[in-house]
Amino acid sequence: MGHLSIVNLETLKNILETGYVSTKGTLKLNDNKSHTIEKTIADLFSDVLAMRINDKIYPWIVKGKKQLTPNIGFKYRFKVSGSPIFVQNEKYPIKVPVESKYLEYEKEVSEAKALDIFREEKLWNAIGKKSLRKGRSITHQTPCEDNILEELLGNFQQKFLHKKHLQGKKISIDLTQTRDKLQNFIKDLKEKSKNSKNDKKEVLLQQINIEDIQWVKNSEFLVEKALEAWIMENIDKNNNNLSEYFPRDTQLIWFGNYLPFGVLGENIDIVLIHTNTKKVISSTIIELKKGKLSKKSIEEAIEQVKKYALFIQKALKLKRSNTYPMIISHISTVDSRNVNSINFNTDISNPINLIGYEIQKKRVIFRKIN
């Protein structure tokens, strides 16, 4: 599984000098009634939590603020060597460790050349990121996209980087973090900014203690993005039963979150790719929902996930019978009376599964509703 990481020459140098692919973030200091800060942090965490040891990282080298040369594109490949960590008070606090051995290709592939492949309906994750100007530092690629990019890159030399050992906290959506300690920190910051000449409207991510973040309230994830990040962290682990609703007799071979769809800025929450013993490919397309689901909102979610399923079906050249749309929401948000009056069958895929979840005894339990 490959990932594109946005860097400039300065941050590329940092990778080579430390052995970490790093990310920073800025958090808006509003009243946080809508939990904007938690959403932003979970969004950043979900991208790195989708990474696994031995995954490939292709730095996408773009022009920095002080850089006179144009975008370089692609020239290096690193491999993930461990779990992501958070190093408080570092400028780039989110860090993914990489192996000391890396590849430097003889010729770089320009951004324009890589993105031109989209005309053949390939590298759609890359082109979606570029065209929609999404602020993500990391974008996931399908295995097919990895192969195409490596064919373009061609010959390489093996080199070694300098590895530092940084002390940080393992990034995780911890189900035991049910108390909101973050709010006290935010209130203190606001009070300090009121009493100073500079009225701050934002806080840097590195100032946050990630153990203060509330991820769970009652039996539900506080924000939808926390559910997304938790799934990315645990999708291939045996600490949950979500795999019961995957295609039968298949193996999960790829997963990604927040994948671009269309030109209006829409994104698919989660896409899974499976294979069976006959090497037949199938896919599960997941739409996540937060809040009360009325009959109308369920029907809207059905139309939404149908669009996404058709898009993935065409992109991966799947048959109707190998496409599995799914909607996931907290079990308490769904009224069974609404479900019984809705048709979940479609003419483009398998019937849509409506899955409810709840958090019980530090475990996330999934159950089919329809």
GUTORNU-608573 format. One record per residue (C-alpha): residue number from 1; residue in three letters; x negated, y negated, z. Coordinates in pm, 1 decimal. Example, Ala and Ser with C-alpha at 12.3 -4.5 7.8 and 13.67 -1.06 7.14 Angstrom:
! GUTORNU-608573
(nuti 1 'ALA' (-1230.0 450.0 780.0));
(nuti 2 'SER' (-1367.0 106.0 714.0));
END
This chain:
! GUTORNU-608573
(nuti 1 'MET' (0.0 0.0 0.0));
(nuti 2 'GLY' (-142.2 -336.8 -103.4));
(nuti 3 'HIS' (-94.8 -692.2 16.7));
(nuti 4 'LEU' (-174.7 -1031.9 -131.3));
(nuti 5 'SER' (-321.4 -1276.4 119.6));
(nuti 6 'ILE' (-338.5 -1645.3 30.2));
(nuti 7 'VAL' (-686.2 -1788.1 101.5));
(nuti 8 'ASN' (-912.1 -2070.0 -15.5));
(nuti 9 'LEU' (-1292.2 -2059.3 -31.9));
(nuti 10 'GLU' (-1316.8 -2173.4 331.1));
(nuti 11 'THR' (-1081.7 -1907.9 471.1));
(nuti 12 'LEU' (-1236.5 -1642.1 243.1));
(nuti 13 'LYS' (-1571.9 -1726.2 401.1));
(nuti 14 'ASN' (-1408.5 -1677.2 741.8));
(nuti 15 'ILE' (-1303.4 -1322.3 643.6));
(nuti 16 'LEU' (-1659.1 -1238.1 537.6));
(nuti 17 'GLU' (-1804.8 -1382.4 858.1));
(nuti 18 'THR' (-1559.5 -1230.1 1106.3));
(nuti 19 'GLY' (-1396.4 -923.0 953.8));
(nuti 20 'TYR' (-1041.8 -1053.3 1002.0));
(nuti 21 'VAL' (-774.2 -1177.3 760.8));
(nuti 22 'SER' (-615.0 -1457.7 960.8));
(nuti 23 'THR' (-296.0 -1664.0 957.2));
(nuti 24 'LYS' (-185.5 -1982.1 1134.0));
(nuti 25 'GLY' (154.1 -2143.0 1182.9));
(nuti 26 'THR' (334.0 -2456.6 1298.3));
(nuti 27 'LEU' (650.3 -2447.7 1509.5));
(nuti 28 'LYS' (911.6 -2725.4 1507.3));
(nuti 29 'LEU' (999.1 -2867.6 1848.3));
(nuti 30 'ASN' (1376.5 -2901.4 1823.3));
(nuti 31 'ASP' (1629.6 -2817.4 2092.2));
(nuti 32 'ASN' (1578.9 -2450.8 1996.2));
(nuti 33 'LYS' (1946.9 -2367.8 2045.5));
(nuti 34 'SER' (1929.6 -2169.9 1724.9));
(nuti 35 'HIS' (1600.6 -2008.4 1836.6));
(nuti 36 'THR' (1407.6 -2161.3 1545.8));
(nuti 37 'ILE' (1072.5 -2101.5 1717.0));
(nuti 38 'GLU' (1141.2 -1731.8 1776.4));
(nuti 39 'LYS' (1260.8 -1695.6 1415.4));
(nuti 40 'THR' (942.5 -1852.5 1280.0));
(nuti 41 'ILE' (712.9 -1638.5 1495.4));
(nuti 42 'ALA' (903.4 -1318.7 1410.7));
(nuti 43 'ASP' (884.3 -1411.4 1041.6));
(nuti 44 'LEU' (504.6 -1442.2 1060.5));
(nuti 45 'PHE' (474.4 -1124.2 1266.6));
(nuti 46 'SER' (692.4 -917.0 1031.6));
(nuti 47 'ASP' (444.0 -958.2 744.9));
(nuti 48 'VAL' (142.3 -828.6 940.0));
(nuti 49 'LEU' (347.7 -560.0 1116.8));
(nuti 50 'ALA' (416.9 -408.6 773.9));
(nuti 51 'MET' (44.0 -336.6 736.2));
(nuti 52 'ARG' (-111.4 0.0 816.2));
(nuti 53 'ILE' (-469.0 126.3 851.2));
(nuti 54 'ASN' (-629.5 180.8 505.1));
(nuti 55 'ASP' (-384.4 -57.4 335.8));
(nuti 56 'LYS' (-552.5 -275.1 74.0));
(nuti 57 'ILE' (-568.1 -654.2 93.8));
(nuti 58 'TYR' (-634.5 -858.5 -221.1));
(nuti 59 'PRO' (-717.3 -1219.9 -130.2));
(nuti 60 'TRP' (-537.5 -1461.3 -361.9));
(nuti 61 'ILE' (-793.0 -1741.9 -382.3));
(nuti 62 'VAL' (-630.1 -2080.5 -432.5));
(nuti 63 'LYS' (-763.7 -2434.1 -435.0));
(nuti 64 'GLY' (-831.4 -2578.5 -88.5));
(nuti 65 'LYS' (-774.1 -2939.8 13.3));
(nuti 66 'LYS' (-1143.2 -3028.6 -21.4));
(nuti 67 'GLN' (-1208.1 -2795.9 -315.3));
(nuti 68 'LEU' (-1268.6 -2948.1 -657.6));
(nuti 69 'THR' (-1266.5 -2622.6 -853.7));
(nuti 70 'PRO' (-933.8 -2474.9 -977.0));
(nuti 71 'ASN' (-763.6 -2163.1 -842.0));
(nuti 72 'ILE' (-992.2 -1860.1 -877.2));
(nuti 73 'GLY' (-731.8 -1585.8 -849.4));
(nuti 74 'PHE' (-850.2 -1236.2 -749.5));
(nuti 75 'LYS' (-1205.4 -1105.2 -698.9));
(nuti 76 'TYR' (-1217.9 -904.7 -372.3));
(nuti 77 'ARG' (-1052.8 -611.0 -201.1));
(nuti 78 'PHE' (-1054.4 -537.5 170.4));
(nuti 79 'LYS' (-904.3 -250.1 372.7));
(nuti 80 'VAL' (-709.9 -278.0 697.2));
(nuti 81 'SER' (-896.9 -114.0 986.3));
(nuti 82 'GLY' (-660.5 -162.3 1280.8));
(nuti 83 'SER' (-346.3 -317.5 1427.6));
(nuti 84 'PRO' (-289.7 -694.7 1403.3));
(nuti 85 'ILE' (-379.4 -902.4 1708.0));
(nuti 86 'PHE' (-296.2 -1250.6 1836.9));
(nuti 87 'VAL' (-586.8 -1460.0 1965.6));
(nuti 88 'GLN' (-449.5 -1752.6 2161.6));
(nuti 89 'ASN' (-612.7 -2094.1 2108.6));
(nuti 90 'GLU' (-773.6 -1986.4 1780.2));
(nuti 91 'LYS' (-693.9 -2207.1 1477.9));
(nuti 92 'TYR' (-578.8 -1894.3 1290.6));
(nuti 93 'PRO' (-435.8 -1683.7 1577.9));
(nuti 94 'ILE' (-274.6 -1398.6 1379.9));
(nuti 95 'LYS' (-555.0 -1165.6 1278.8));
(nuti 96 'VAL' (-564.5 -839.5 1081.7));
(nuti 97 'PRO' (-895.7 -651.3 1120.4));
(nuti 98 'VAL' (-1057.7 -515.6 803.4));
(nuti 99 'GLU' (-1334.5 -261.7 737.3));
(nuti 100 'SER' (-1690.4 -388.3 713.4));
(nuti 101 'LYS' (-1718.3 -234.4 364.6));
(nuti 102 'TYR' (-1535.8 -427.3 93.4));
(nuti 103 'LEU' (-1530.6 -451.4 -287.9));
(nuti 104 'GLU' (-1642.2 -750.7 -491.4));
(nuti 105 'TYR' (-1540.2 -724.5 -856.4));
(nuti 106 'GLU' (-1778.2 -829.6 -1131.9));
(nuti 107 'LYS' (-1522.6 -1057.4 -1293.2));
(nuti 108 'GLU' (-1239.8 -1238.2 -1124.7));
(nuti 109 'VAL' (-884.9 -1207.8 -1255.2));
(nuti 110 'SER' (-740.7 -1555.2 -1290.4));
(nuti 111 'GLU' (-409.4 -1637.6 -1130.7));
(nuti 112 'ALA' (-265.7 -1713.2 -1474.0));
(nuti 113 'LYS' (-370.5 -1373.8 -1613.5));
(nuti 114 'ALA' (-228.6 -1183.4 -1316.0));
(nuti 115 'LEU' (101.1 -1368.9 -1325.5));
(nuti 116 'ASP' (132.4 -1325.0 -1701.1));
(nuti 117 'ILE' (203.9 -956.8 -1636.8));
(nuti 118 'PHE' (545.5 -1061.8 -1506.5));
(nuti 119 'ARG' (656.2 -1088.5 -1869.1));
(nuti 120 'GLU' (643.6 -709.3 -1868.7));
(nuti 121 'GLU' (848.0 -697.9 -1545.6));
(nuti 122 'LYS' (545.5 -612.6 -1333.0));
(nuti 123 'LEU' (385.2 -788.9 -1037.3));
(nuti 124 'TRP' (726.1 -935.3 -955.9));
(nuti 125 'ASN' (634.0 -988.0 -591.0));
(nuti 126 'ALA' (341.2 -1207.8 -691.6));
(nuti 127 'ILE' (532.9 -1412.1 -945.9));
(nuti 128 'GLY' (822.1 -1452.4 -703.3));
(nuti 129 'LYS' (589.9 -1589.4 -438.5));
(nuti 130 'LYS' (429.1 -1830.8 -683.8));
(nuti 131 'SER' (741.2 -1954.8 -860.8));
(nuti 132 'LEU' (945.3 -2000.4 -543.4));
(nuti 133 'ARG' (650.0 -2159.9 -360.2));
(nuti 134 'LYS' (714.4 -1957.6 -48.9));
(nuti 135 'GLY' (498.1 -2046.2 249.7));
(nuti 136 'ARG' (411.9 -1685.4 329.7));
(nuti 137 'SER' (42.8 -1613.6 367.9));
(nuti 138 'ILE' (93.7 -1241.5 297.7));
(nuti 139 'THR' (300.2 -1075.9 24.7));
(nuti 140 'HIS' (342.0 -699.2 -16.3));
(nuti 141 'GLN' (286.5 -515.4 -344.5));
(nuti 142 'THR' (429.8 -189.4 -472.2));
(nuti 143 'PRO' (184.9 94.4 -557.4));
(nuti 144 'CYS' (243.7 26.0 -927.8));
(nuti 145 'GLU' (144.8 -338.5 -879.7));
(nuti 146 'ASP' (-171.4 -234.2 -694.1));
(nuti 147 'ASN' (-273.6 -5.8 -981.7));
(nuti 148 'ILE' (-215.4 -275.3 -1242.8));
(nuti 149 'LEU' (-417.0 -533.4 -1050.2));
(nuti 150 'GLU' (-708.7 -292.3 -999.0));
(nuti 151 'GLU' (-711.4 -205.3 -1369.6));
(nuti 152 'LEU' (-739.5 -575.7 -1445.8));
(nuti 153 'LEU' (-1019.7 -622.8 -1193.1));
(nuti 154 'GLY' (-1231.1 -338.8 -1337.4));
(nuti 155 'ASN' (-1589.3 -276.7 -1219.5));
(nuti 156 'PHE' (-1700.8 -364.3 -867.7));
(nuti 157 'GLN' (-1985.6 -358.9 -618.5));
(nuti 158 'GLN' (-1957.5 -233.2 -261.4));
(nuti 159 'LYS' (-2068.7 -489.5 -6.6));
(nuti 160 'PHE' (-2064.1 -527.1 370.9));
(nuti 161 'LEU' (-1931.5 -812.5 582.1));
(nuti 162 'HIS' (-2023.2 -923.3 932.9));
(nuti 163 'LYS' (-1773.1 -792.4 1188.0));
(nuti 164 'LYS' (-1693.3 -971.6 1511.9));
(nuti 165 'HIS' (-1503.1 -811.6 1796.6));
(nuti 166 'LEU' (-1233.3 -1054.9 1906.3));
(nuti 167 'GLN' (-1030.0 -1016.5 2224.0));
(nuti 168 'GLY' (-661.7 -1059.3 2151.3));
(nuti 169 'LYS' (-317.8 -922.0 2231.7));
(nuti 170 'LYS' (-172.2 -656.4 2004.6));
(nuti 171 'ILE' (113.4 -800.8 1800.0));
(nuti 172 'SER' (435.0 -612.0 1867.1));
(nuti 173 'ILE' (807.9 -671.9 1900.1));
(nuti 174 'ASP' (815.1 -558.1 2261.8));
(nuti 175 'LEU' (1165.1 -441.7 2364.6));
(nuti 176 'THR' (1083.8 -512.1 2730.4));
(nuti 177 'GLN' (1047.6 -886.7 2664.3));
(nuti 178 'THR' (1401.0 -983.0 2765.1));
(nuti 179 'ARG' (1326.8 -1300.4 2966.0));
(nuti 180 'ASP' (1290.2 -1638.8 2799.9));
(nuti 181 'LYS' (967.7 -1780.6 2944.7));
(nuti 182 'LEU' (893.2 -1970.4 2624.6));
(nuti 183 'GLN' (1158.3 -2233.8 2693.8));
(nuti 184 'ASN' (975.8 -2361.7 3002.7));
(nuti 185 'PHE' (660.9 -2409.1 2795.4));
(nuti 186 'ILE' (856.7 -2596.0 2527.0));
(nuti 187 'LYS' (1026.5 -2817.7 2786.4));
(nuti 188 'ASP' (689.2 -2907.7 2937.8));
(nuti 189 'LEU' (554.5 -2999.4 2594.4));
(nuti 190 'LYS' (854.9 -3222.0 2525.7));
(nuti 191 'GLU' (821.6 -3398.9 2858.3));
(nuti 192 'LYS' (452.6 -3461.0 2802.5));
(nuti 193 'SER' (516.9 -3596.1 2452.4));
(nuti 194 'LYS' (787.8 -3832.8 2583.9));
(nuti 195 'ASN' (545.8 -3977.3 2836.7));
(nuti 196 'SER' (273.1 -4027.0 2578.6));
(nuti 197 'LYS' (236.9 -4255.3 2277.8));
(nuti 198 'ASN' (257.9 -3959.4 2039.0));
(nuti 199 'ASP' (607.0 -3807.6 2037.0));
(nuti 200 'LYS' (529.6 -3458.8 1908.2));
(nuti 201 'LYS' (780.6 -3291.4 1675.9));
(nuti 202 'GLU' (590.8 -2964.0 1644.6));
(nuti 203 'VAL' (353.4 -2729.0 1824.4));
(nuti 204 'LEU' (74.2 -2515.2 1682.0));
(nuti 205 'LEU' (125.3 -2139.8 1692.0));
(nuti 206 'GLN' (-205.1 -2082.2 1874.0));
(nuti 207 'GLN' (-69.8 -2264.8 2180.7));
(nuti 208 'ILE' (193.3 -1995.6 2239.2));
(nuti 209 'ASN' (154.7 -1703.3 2479.1));
(nuti 210 'ILE' (325.2 -1426.2 2282.1));
(nuti 211 'GLU' (414.6 -1240.7 2602.7));
(nuti 212 'ASP' (649.6 -1530.2 2687.1));
(nuti 213 'ILE' (868.0 -1473.0 2378.7));
(nuti 214 'GLN' (1213.6 -1325.3 2435.6));
(nuti 215 'TRP' (1285.3 -1066.0 2167.4));
(nuti 216 'VAL' (1590.8 -893.9 2317.6));
(nuti 217 'LYS' (1910.4 -1023.9 2477.3));
(nuti 218 'ASN' (2143.7 -765.5 2629.5));
(nuti 219 'SER' (2128.8 -477.2 2378.3));
(nuti 220 'GLU' (2058.6 -689.8 2070.6));
(nuti 221 'PHE' (1759.8 -856.1 1904.4));
(nuti 222 'LEU' (1764.5 -1228.3 1978.1));
(nuti 223 'VAL' (1720.0 -1322.9 1610.2));
(nuti 224 'GLU' (1759.0 -1134.6 1283.4));
(nuti 225 'LYS' (1389.7 -1181.5 1202.6));
(nuti 226 'ALA' (1297.5 -991.7 1521.1));
(nuti 227 'LEU' (1498.6 -693.7 1393.4));
(nuti 228 'GLU' (1316.6 -721.5 1059.0));
(nuti 229 'ALA' (976.6 -736.3 1229.6));
(nuti 230 'TRP' (1062.5 -443.3 1458.3));
(nuti 231 'ILE' (1166.2 -230.5 1159.7));
(nuti 232 'MET' (840.1 -315.1 979.9));
(nuti 233 'GLU' (647.0 -211.5 1289.2));
(nuti 234 'ASN' (838.4 112.5 1347.5));
(nuti 235 'ILE' (988.3 225.0 1014.5));
(nuti 236 'ASP' (744.1 517.1 981.0));
(nuti 237 'LYS' (733.1 612.2 1349.9));
(nuti 238 'ASN' (932.7 877.4 1534.6));
(nuti 239 'ASN' (1055.1 642.8 1812.4));
(nuti 240 'ASN' (1387.1 580.0 1635.6));
(nuti 241 'ASN' (1648.6 761.3 1425.9));
(nuti 242 'LEU' (1682.9 524.6 1127.4));
(nuti 243 'SER' (1525.9 785.3 897.2));
(nuti 244 'GLU' (1841.2 999.1 944.0));
(nuti 245 'TYR' (2007.1 763.3 695.9));
(nuti 246 'PHE' (1733.1 778.9 432.3));
(nuti 247 'PRO' (1776.2 999.6 122.0));
(nuti 248 'ARG' (1764.0 1367.7 218.1));
(nuti 249 'ASP' (1444.3 1570.5 181.6));
(nuti 250 'THR' (1231.1 1268.9 96.4));
(nuti 251 'GLN' (915.0 1113.1 230.8));
(nuti 252 'LEU' (873.5 739.4 286.7));
(nuti 253 'ILE' (582.6 619.4 70.5));
(nuti 254 'TRP' (623.6 239.7 71.1));
(nuti 255 'PHE' (807.3 -35.0 256.3));
(nuti 256 'GLY' (813.0 -411.4 238.1));
(nuti 257 'ASN' (1005.6 -706.8 377.7));
(nuti 258 'TYR' (1125.4 -1041.9 246.3));
(nuti 259 'LEU' (1085.4 -962.2 -121.9));
(nuti 260 'PRO' (1172.4 -1235.2 -375.7));
(nuti 261 'PHE' (1496.5 -1213.6 -571.6));
(nuti 262 'GLY' (1603.0 -1448.6 -850.8));
(nuti 263 'VAL' (1499.6 -1810.0 -900.3));
(nuti 264 'LEU' (1721.0 -1972.6 -636.7));
(nuti 265 'GLY' (1506.8 -1874.4 -339.7));
(nuti 266 'GLU' (1692.2 -1559.2 -229.7));
(nuti 267 'ASN' (1502.1 -1273.6 -67.7));
(nuti 268 'ILE' (1569.8 -905.8 -8.6));
(nuti 269 'ASP' (1525.9 -830.4 362.0));
(nuti 270 'ILE' (1373.1 -481.2 332.2));
(nuti 271 'VAL' (1297.9 -236.1 50.5));
(nuti 272 'LEU' (1189.6 125.0 106.4));
(nuti 273 'ILE' (1053.0 365.0 -156.1));
(nuti 274 'HIS' (1079.1 740.7 -106.3));
(nuti 275 'THR' (970.5 1048.5 -300.5));
(nuti 276 'ASN' (1060.3 1417.5 -284.4));
(nuti 277 'THR' (870.8 1738.9 -356.9));
(nuti 278 'LYS' (949.1 1698.4 -729.3));
(nuti 279 'LYS' (794.2 1346.3 -724.0));
(nuti 280 'VAL' (1132.9 1187.2 -793.4));
(nuti 281 'ILE' (1139.3 827.3 -669.6));
(nuti 282 'SER' (1433.3 682.2 -476.7));
(nuti 283 'SER' (1483.0 355.8 -288.7));
(nuti 284 'THR' (1672.8 221.7 11.8));
(nuti 285 'ILE' (1762.6 -148.2 -5.6));
(nuti 286 'ILE' (1845.6 -300.8 333.3));
(nuti 287 'GLU' (2035.0 -619.7 410.6));
(nuti 288 'LEU' (2017.8 -730.0 776.9));
(nuti 289 'LYS' (2299.8 -923.6 943.0));
(nuti 290 'LYS' (2326.5 -1116.5 1270.8));
(nuti 291 'GLY' (2648.0 -1234.9 1432.0));
(nuti 292 'LYS' (3011.5 -1128.3 1411.2));
(nuti 293 'LEU' (3102.1 -951.5 1086.7));
(nuti 294 'SER' (3454.0 -1030.5 965.9));
(nuti 295 'LYS' (3611.4 -845.8 676.3));
(nuti 296 'LYS' (3511.7 -1132.3 446.6));
(nuti 297 'SER' (3148.6 -1138.0 565.7));
(nuti 298 'ILE' (3119.3 -760.4 521.8));
(nuti 299 'GLU' (3253.2 -788.2 166.3));
(nuti 300 'GLU' (3006.4 -1070.1 96.0));
(nuti 301 'ALA' (2722.3 -856.3 233.6));
(nuti 302 'ILE' (2833.3 -570.9 6.9));
(nuti 303 'GLU' (2815.6 -794.2 -302.5));
(nuti 304 'GLN' (2478.6 -924.2 -187.8));
(nuti 305 'VAL' (2319.8 -583.5 -137.5));
(nuti 306 'LYS' (2470.0 -459.2 -466.7));
(nuti 307 'LYS' (2284.7 -738.3 -652.5));
(nuti 308 'TYR' (1962.2 -645.9 -478.7));
(nuti 309 'ALA' (2011.3 -274.4 -544.6));
(nuti 310 'LEU' (2062.6 -335.1 -916.0));
(nuti 311 'PHE' (1748.9 -549.7 -927.8));
(nuti 312 'ILE' (1534.6 -286.1 -752.6));
(nuti 313 'GLN' (1691.2 -14.4 -968.2));
(nuti 314 'LYS' (1574.2 -192.5 -1282.6));
(nuti 315 'ALA' (1234.3 -289.1 -1141.9));
(nuti 316 'LEU' (1153.6 68.4 -1033.3));
(nuti 317 'LYS' (1342.4 231.1 -1324.2));
(nuti 318 'LEU' (1564.3 431.2 -1091.5));
(nuti 319 'LYS' (1878.5 627.9 -1163.2));
(nuti 320 'ARG' (2205.6 529.7 -997.1));
(nuti 321 'SER' (2188.4 846.7 -787.9));
(nuti 322 'ASN' (1846.9 744.7 -649.5));
(nuti 323 'THR' (1952.4 399.7 -525.6));
(nuti 324 'TYR' (2071.4 368.0 -165.3));
(nuti 325 'PRO' (2200.7 28.0 -40.4));
(nuti 326 'MET' (2232.0 -26.1 334.5));
(nuti 327 'ILE' (2360.6 -301.2 566.0));
(nuti 328 'ILE' (2236.7 -310.7 927.1));
(nuti 329 'SER' (2397.5 -513.5 1206.6));
(nuti 330 'HIS' (2440.8 -484.3 1582.1));
(nuti 331 'ILE' (2706.9 -229.3 1669.5));
(nuti 332 'SER' (2915.2 -485.6 1863.1));
(nuti 333 'THR' (2948.4 -724.8 1566.9));
(nuti 334 'VAL' (3157.1 -486.6 1357.1));
(nuti 335 'ASP' (3531.3 -437.3 1404.9));
(nuti 336 'SER' (3629.8 -85.4 1297.0));
(nuti 337 'ARG' (3964.1 -219.5 1169.0));
(nuti 338 'ASN' (3775.0 -429.1 913.5));
(nuti 339 'VAL' (3560.9 -134.9 807.7));
(nuti 340 'ASN' (3854.2 98.9 741.8));
(nuti 341 'SER' (4005.9 -140.2 488.0));
(nuti 342 'ILE' (3686.2 -192.9 283.4));
(nuti 343 'ASN' (3562.0 8.0 -13.4));
(nuti 344 'PHE' (3191.1 85.7 21.1));
(nuti 345 'ASN' (3168.6 276.5 -308.7));
(nuti 346 'THR' (2993.0 110.2 -603.2));
(nuti 347 'ASP' (2946.7 186.7 -973.1));
(nuti 348 'ILE' (2572.5 109.7 -963.4));
(nuti 349 'SER' (2444.9 320.3 -672.6));
(nuti 350 'ASN' (2527.5 562.1 -396.0));
(nuti 351 'PRO' (2792.7 436.0 -151.3));
(nuti 352 'ILE' (2671.5 157.1 76.1));
(nuti 353 'ASN' (2590.2 263.9 430.9));
(nuti 354 'LEU' (2696.8 26.8 709.5));
(nuti 355 'ILE' (2464.5 101.6 1001.0));
(nuti 356 'GLY' (2504.0 -31.3 1352.6));
(nuti 357 'TYR' (2223.9 -50.7 1606.7));
(nuti 358 'GLU' (2188.9 -115.0 1977.4));
(nuti 359 'ILE' (1893.2 -119.7 2215.7));
(nuti 360 'GLN' (1920.0 134.3 2497.7));
(nuti 361 'LYS' (1649.2 218.3 2750.3));
(nuti 362 'LYS' (1373.7 54.6 2542.9));
(nuti 363 'ARG' (1481.7 240.4 2228.4));
(nuti 364 'VAL' (1665.4 120.4 1918.6));
(nuti 365 'ILE' (1951.6 357.4 1834.7));
(nuti 366 'PHE' (2111.1 353.0 1488.8));
(nuti 367 'ARG' (2458.9 486.9 1405.5));
(nuti 368 'LYS' (2659.6 503.5 1082.9));
(nuti 369 'ILE' (2979.8 296.6 1109.5));
(nuti 370 'ASN' (3161.8 355.7 778.7));
END
